[in-house]
Amino acid sequence: MKHPVPDTDRVAASRAAVEARRARAELKQRVRDGELSPVTVLELSKKPDTPAATLRITDFLLLMPAIGAVKMPGILETLDISERKRLGGLGIRQRTRLEAFVRQRLGLDEATTVPPLTVLAGPTAVGKGTVAAYIREHYPEVSLSVSATTRAPRPGEIDGVHYFFVTDEEFDRMLAESEFLEWATVHNAYRYGTPRTPVLEASAQGQLVLLEIDLQGARQVSVAMPDARLVFLAPPTWDELVRRLIGRGTESAEEQERRLTTAKGELAAAEEFDETIVNDEVALAAERLVAIMRGEKPEA
């Protein structure tokens, strides 16, 4: 004998269904408005229980240029995908065929392939943030990812520009909702994370995307996105690294000691990276990094 479904469960299910439809409608409108590309939607659909993952293949195809109800059956037959499928439920071969179809339809051939992400990492106080700030000011074609962090702003840092400064509770929420491409606890103190969606959107639009993150985060990105280019920023000497850390005066003596201990292990990880740049002068280090991002051979 079947037990009746409680009214409270029905109400909750109804509300969830309404919210899911609203989220899908908002997603489709963003594609129509040009805020999101179909390529980005496909990438986002790999994450379960998202509006992109629950979008029907028919609704997705109707967002593509010059595709209507008349052409739909033939396209689905060619792709060997049922009209009842949702993007999150596609098999590997189905997704591969669909991605190839979308890229061809949008004219994204091999010559215009989205450039890989570039990850800049290195030991504490090596000057990652300084090099990234120089690139932000002098190389407008580069899109810098803005990380979220639970630490307090340092003098001169602006929320939303240098970091998103969030509470531990907000960071927990973002973690629970899988909003990070990578995240880590750094120096046994504060948490840092890279919001996933802005990175995917900028990359899908063909922008040169730079992630300035710590070593733990770089390792996570290399697993999640094997095509990412990893660049290690090294100090000229160990003594110079110590001088920079102490000279900036933003940490207590205890934290300085902790960071220097961490830095010794981080320096040994340089061999894990595709390229190494010595930060002997900020402008030159930035120039070398952007040259690598463009696919050029940097000067020695």
Beta strands, then each sheet from edge to edge (+ up, - down):
strand 1: 118-121
strand 2: 142-144
strand 3: 147-149
strand 4: 163-165
strand 5: 180-186
strand 6: 190-195
strand 7: 208-212
strand 8: 229-234
strand 9: 275-278
sheet 1: 2+ 7+ 1+ 8+ 9+
sheet 2: 4+ 3+ 6- 5+
end
